């Protein structure tokens, strides 16, 4: 890499969370790419998506990438329960629910107290990272100038919750599950079933109909694709997957500070918001962002024209969607 990259851990102490409980000796791992300028106004926060770590997200950062570290100081905080920050798999009394808001409040301490920045030029996020971007804009309206929401929503929709409930029930069905998202050992059979169900939601019907798992991803057949690309695709411990699914299920920018009033929470957002849903995403639907749009003061809805479903927003293997994403994000950051 030709730009500075730093890694660290912010010690947060005992961190009380909004749904009850405390993360004892809470730790927030982080990466930064680039250099904080003298004015401390070039910060782009880039939160993690489901199952991802800051290392996993680094592919998108580069002078020719979506986020340019020669211009922006890109801060990548590791979400709780991703194995780098405090995680359910490593903490005996980890709370039943750690929300997106809990994550974002800890991230705000990283940006303001540890890094010394008083404003955020943008928050960019995909999927659960997009959920956190929305929370940043709602919880810190005076700090965040732009929010870029890629395949995410302000509140997890009911149909999305049905998908998540199925994944939770699969993990609970494993004989290794001892209750409350805890496991006596890794539930290997349940995790294989988890991966196969996820494969049917993560990519669209059109993706499979066109056989892109063969032509674009090089798998010889569907069975091989499911085994190689999905069964080994979730590296987190089952307890951490379970905890992150709870975070996703309970995501709602209006839940704490706005008493559940979603239009009021959206009205409070002062950031310029770019909504980038995937046209064929099966759980973060274009319609969800379209319903949010009238309540945002300054926003644009720009669907990604793709058959790659949810993965249109994370196009590491899809150069067409990557070009669309790069162009849209850079334009928004320049405006």
VMD Tcl script that draws the C-alpha trace (Angstrom):
set ca {
  {0.00 0.00 0.00}
  {1.18 3.52 -0.74}
  {-0.78 5.21 2.03}
  {-0.51 5.03 5.83}
  {-2.45 2.21 7.51}
  {-2.72 1.99 11.28}
  {-4.44 -0.48 13.58}
  {-5.39 -0.21 17.20}
  {-7.81 -1.02 19.97}
  {-9.75 1.55 22.00}
  {-10.38 0.43 25.57}
  {-13.92 1.53 26.46}
  {-14.20 0.20 30.02}
  {-17.47 -1.39 31.12}
  {-19.95 -0.37 28.43}
  {-23.64 -0.36 29.34}
  {-25.86 -1.12 26.33}
  {-29.32 0.26 25.67}
  {-31.30 -3.02 25.77}
  {-29.83 -4.02 29.13}
  {-26.55 -5.50 30.24}
  {-22.92 -4.44 30.06}
  {-20.00 -5.37 27.84}
  {-17.30 -5.85 30.46}
  {-13.93 -4.30 29.62}
  {-15.26 -3.40 26.17}
  {-12.75 -3.13 23.35}
  {-13.24 -1.47 19.96}
  {-10.72 -2.56 17.34}
  {-10.10 -0.24 14.40}
  {-8.09 0.48 11.28}
  {-7.35 3.79 9.63}
  {-6.28 4.40 6.05}
  {-4.75 7.71 5.03}
  {-3.86 10.81 7.04}
  {-6.04 13.04 9.18}
  {-5.58 16.56 7.83}
  {-4.76 19.63 9.91}
  {-8.37 20.77 9.94}
  {-9.48 17.28 11.04}
  {-12.36 17.44 8.59}
  {-11.53 14.67 6.11}
  {-12.84 11.73 8.16}
  {-14.85 9.01 6.42}
  {-16.20 6.36 8.80}
  {-16.61 2.94 7.18}
  {-18.40 0.49 9.55}
  {-18.37 -3.28 9.06}
  {-21.02 -5.42 7.40}
  {-22.36 -8.74 8.70}
  {-19.61 -11.23 9.45}
  {-16.88 -8.88 8.23}
  {-13.80 -7.43 9.87}
  {-11.82 -4.31 9.08}
  {-9.36 -6.48 7.15}
  {-12.19 -7.80 4.97}
  {-13.30 -4.27 4.07}
  {-9.88 -3.02 2.99}
  {-10.28 -4.17 -0.66}
  {-12.60 -1.24 -1.36}
  {-10.06 1.38 -0.20}
  {-7.43 2.76 -2.58}
  {-6.56 5.70 -4.83}
  {-8.57 4.06 -7.62}
  {-11.09 2.43 -5.29}
  {-14.43 3.58 -3.93}
  {-12.82 5.40 -0.98}
  {-9.57 7.22 -1.76}
  {-7.18 7.25 1.25}
  {-4.95 9.85 -0.37}
  {-7.83 12.30 0.05}
  {-9.86 10.91 2.95}
  {-8.94 9.63 6.39}
  {-10.89 6.38 6.32}
  {-11.73 5.02 9.78}
  {-12.87 1.38 9.83}
  {-14.26 0.37 13.25}
  {-14.82 -3.33 13.89}
  {-18.40 -4.11 14.84}
  {-19.01 -5.74 18.20}
  {-19.03 -9.55 17.87}
  {-16.88 -9.70 14.75}
  {-14.03 -11.33 16.64}
  {-11.79 -8.25 16.66}
  {-13.82 -5.97 18.95}
  {-15.51 -7.34 22.08}
  {-17.49 -10.39 20.99}
  {-20.06 -12.82 22.32}
  {-17.73 -15.75 21.68}
  {-15.10 -14.22 23.97}
  {-17.31 -12.78 26.74}
  {-19.25 -15.00 29.17}
  {-21.89 -12.44 30.13}
  {-22.20 -10.72 26.76}
  {-25.57 -8.89 26.54}
  {-28.46 -10.58 24.72}
  {-28.78 -7.64 22.31}
  {-26.11 -5.11 21.37}
  {-27.71 -2.64 18.99}
  {-26.42 -0.69 16.03}
  {-26.79 2.41 18.19}
  {-24.51 0.85 20.83}
  {-21.92 0.25 18.12}
  {-22.19 3.77 16.72}
  {-21.92 5.45 20.12}
  {-18.68 3.54 20.73}
  {-17.45 4.49 17.25}
  {-18.21 8.12 17.97}
  {-15.94 7.94 21.00}
  {-13.20 6.56 18.74}
  {-13.58 9.41 16.26}
  {-14.00 12.29 18.71}
  {-12.10 11.28 21.85}
  {-9.32 9.11 20.44}
  {-8.76 10.57 16.96}
  {-9.73 14.13 17.90}
  {-12.11 14.91 15.02}
  {-15.22 16.97 15.69}
  {-16.95 16.36 12.38}
  {-17.36 13.51 9.91}
  {-17.20 14.26 6.20}
  {-19.10 11.06 5.44}
  {-20.16 7.71 6.79}
  {-20.09 4.98 4.16}
  {-21.55 1.56 4.80}
  {-22.80 -1.59 3.10}
  {-25.53 -3.82 4.57}
  {-25.10 -3.76 8.36}
  {-22.50 -1.07 7.75}
  {-25.21 0.92 5.96}
  {-27.47 0.47 8.98}
  {-24.70 1.96 11.11}
  {-24.23 4.82 8.62}
  {-27.91 5.66 9.01}
  {-27.53 5.56 12.80}
  {-24.56 7.92 12.66}
  {-26.64 10.44 10.69}
  {-29.61 10.16 13.06}
  {-27.72 10.11 16.37}
  {-25.14 12.79 15.44}
  {-26.92 15.12 13.00}
  {-24.62 18.05 13.81}
  {-21.45 16.04 13.12}
  {-22.18 14.05 9.96}
  {-22.11 15.89 6.63}
  {-22.90 12.97 4.29}
  {-24.19 9.43 4.66}
  {-23.83 6.81 1.95}
  {-26.23 3.91 2.53}
  {-25.41 0.93 0.30}
  {-27.99 -1.87 0.47}
  {-29.28 -0.89 3.89}
  {-32.23 0.73 5.63}
  {-33.12 2.95 8.58}
  {-35.19 0.17 10.19}
  {-35.01 -3.56 9.56}
  {-38.15 -4.44 7.62}
  {-40.46 -7.25 8.73}
  {-39.67 -9.40 5.69}
  {-35.98 -8.93 6.42}
  {-36.67 -10.08 9.99}
  {-38.26 -13.27 8.67}
  {-34.98 -14.09 6.90}
  {-33.00 -13.34 10.06}
  {-35.37 -15.37 12.22}
  {-34.77 -18.36 9.96}
  {-31.00 -18.06 10.42}
  {-31.35 -17.76 14.18}
  {-33.61 -20.82 14.34}
  {-31.07 -22.83 12.31}
  {-28.31 -22.00 14.79}
  {-30.58 -22.79 17.73}
  {-31.49 -26.17 16.18}
  {-27.91 -27.41 16.42}
  {-27.45 -29.83 19.36}
  {-24.46 -27.71 20.41}
  {-26.73 -24.75 21.20}
  {-27.10 -24.45 24.97}
  {-29.45 -21.45 24.93}
  {-29.23 -17.70 24.48}
  {-26.94 -17.89 21.47}
  {-24.31 -19.91 23.35}
  {-22.75 -23.11 22.04}
  {-20.86 -25.98 23.66}
  {-18.92 -26.40 20.40}
  {-19.16 -25.02 16.89}
  {-22.40 -26.39 15.32}
  {-20.88 -27.58 12.04}
  {-24.05 -29.08 10.51}
  {-26.12 -26.04 11.49}
  {-23.52 -23.70 10.01}
  {-23.63 -25.59 6.69}
  {-27.42 -25.23 6.63}
  {-27.03 -21.56 7.59}
  {-24.73 -21.00 4.60}
  {-27.06 -22.71 2.11}
  {-30.05 -20.63 3.22}
  {-27.97 -17.45 3.08}
  {-26.91 -18.29 -0.50}
  {-30.54 -18.21 -1.59}
  {-31.05 -14.73 -0.16}
  {-27.71 -13.09 -0.82}
  {-28.05 -13.31 -4.60}
  {-31.08 -12.90 -6.80}
  {-33.14 -15.38 -8.79}
  {-31.78 -13.71 -11.94}
  {-28.21 -14.33 -10.83}
  {-28.90 -18.05 -10.59}
  {-31.05 -18.17 -13.71}
  {-28.20 -16.66 -15.71}
  {-25.71 -19.12 -14.23}
  {-23.36 -16.37 -13.08}
  {-21.94 -18.66 -10.41}
  {-20.38 -20.48 -13.38}
  {-19.64 -17.74 -15.91}
  {-18.62 -14.96 -13.52}
  {-17.35 -16.87 -10.48}
  {-15.91 -19.94 -12.17}
  {-17.73 -22.70 -10.30}
  {-18.20 -25.85 -12.40}
  {-21.70 -26.46 -11.04}
  {-24.18 -25.26 -8.44}
  {-23.27 -27.83 -5.79}
  {-19.61 -26.87 -5.97}
  {-20.44 -23.18 -5.79}
  {-22.54 -23.65 -2.65}
  {-19.80 -25.68 -1.01}
  {-16.80 -23.55 -1.90}
  {-18.30 -20.05 -1.85}
  {-20.81 -20.38 0.96}
  {-20.06 -23.24 3.34}
  {-16.65 -21.72 4.02}
  {-17.83 -18.15 3.74}
  {-18.62 -17.43 7.40}
  {-15.45 -17.36 9.45}
  {-16.95 -16.04 12.69}
  {-17.83 -18.25 15.63}
  {-21.48 -19.25 15.81}
  {-21.99 -17.17 18.97}
  {-20.76 -14.09 17.11}
  {-22.98 -14.77 14.09}
  {-25.91 -15.13 16.47}
  {-25.08 -11.86 18.25}
  {-24.70 -9.92 14.99}
  {-28.03 -11.30 13.75}
  {-29.62 -9.86 16.89}
  {-28.00 -6.50 16.15}
  {-29.38 -6.62 12.60}
  {-32.86 -7.71 13.71}
  {-33.23 -4.87 16.21}
  {-31.80 -2.13 13.96}
  {-33.97 0.99 14.00}
  {-32.64 4.56 13.99}
  {-35.76 5.71 15.87}
  {-35.72 3.08 18.63}
  {-33.87 4.99 21.34}
  {-33.54 8.71 20.73}
  {-36.84 9.14 18.85}
  {-39.25 6.87 20.76}
  {-39.86 4.65 17.75}
  {-41.05 7.50 15.51}
  {-39.21 6.70 12.27}
  {-40.36 9.75 10.25}
  {-39.20 12.00 13.09}
  {-35.83 10.27 13.20}
  {-35.45 10.65 9.43}
  {-36.51 14.30 9.64}
  {-33.72 14.89 12.16}
  {-31.04 13.78 9.70}
  {-29.18 16.81 8.37}
  {-26.59 14.94 6.38}
  {-26.90 14.64 2.62}
  {-27.90 11.01 2.16}
  {-27.17 8.86 -0.88}
  {-29.33 5.74 -0.94}
  {-27.85 2.97 -3.09}
  {-30.07 -0.11 -2.86}
  {-29.59 -3.06 -5.19}
  {-32.42 -3.43 -7.67}
  {-32.65 -7.16 -6.97}
  {-31.66 -7.20 -3.29}
  {-34.04 -9.60 -1.54}
  {-33.99 -8.12 1.96}
  {-32.96 -4.44 1.73}
  {-35.53 -3.52 -0.89}
  {-35.57 -0.41 -3.09}
  {-39.10 0.19 -1.78}
  {-37.79 0.54 1.78}
  {-35.44 3.35 0.79}
  {-38.14 4.92 -1.39}
  {-40.40 5.10 1.66}
  {-37.62 6.80 3.66}
  {-36.77 9.33 0.97}
  {-39.63 11.86 1.51}
  {-38.65 12.26 5.17}
  {-35.00 13.12 4.48}
  {-34.05 16.76 4.04}
  {-31.41 16.21 1.35}
  {-31.25 12.79 -0.24}
  {-31.09 10.93 -3.52}
  {-32.23 7.41 -4.34}
  {-30.00 5.76 -6.94}
  {-30.62 1.99 -7.26}
  {-27.76 -0.20 -8.46}
  {-28.91 -1.78 -11.76}
  {-27.75 -5.32 -11.13}
  {-28.87 -8.95 -10.95}
  {-26.33 -9.68 -8.20}
  {-28.88 -9.15 -5.44}
  {-27.46 -7.98 -2.13}
  {-23.92 -8.52 -3.39}
  {-24.34 -5.67 -5.85}
  {-23.39 -3.46 -2.92}
  {-20.20 -5.43 -2.18}
  {-18.93 -6.04 -5.73}
  {-15.44 -7.39 -5.10}
  {-15.97 -9.94 -7.91}
  {-18.20 -7.82 -10.13}
  {-16.43 -5.04 -12.08}
  {-19.62 -3.59 -13.63}
  {-21.28 -2.98 -10.28}
  {-17.98 -1.79 -8.79}
  {-17.69 0.86 -11.51}
  {-21.25 2.05 -10.79}
  {-20.60 2.18 -7.05}
  {-17.26 3.95 -7.41}
  {-18.72 6.59 -9.71}
  {-21.78 7.26 -7.54}
  {-19.83 7.45 -4.27}
  {-17.02 9.63 -5.59}
  {-19.55 12.01 -7.12}
  {-21.37 12.25 -3.80}
  {-18.17 12.84 -1.86}
  {-17.13 15.56 -4.29}
  {-20.46 17.38 -4.11}
}
mol new
graphics top color blue
foreach p $ca { graphics top sphere $p radius 0.5 }
foreach p [lrange $ca 0 end-1] q [lrange $ca 1 end] { graphics top cylinder $p $q radius 0.2 }
display resetview
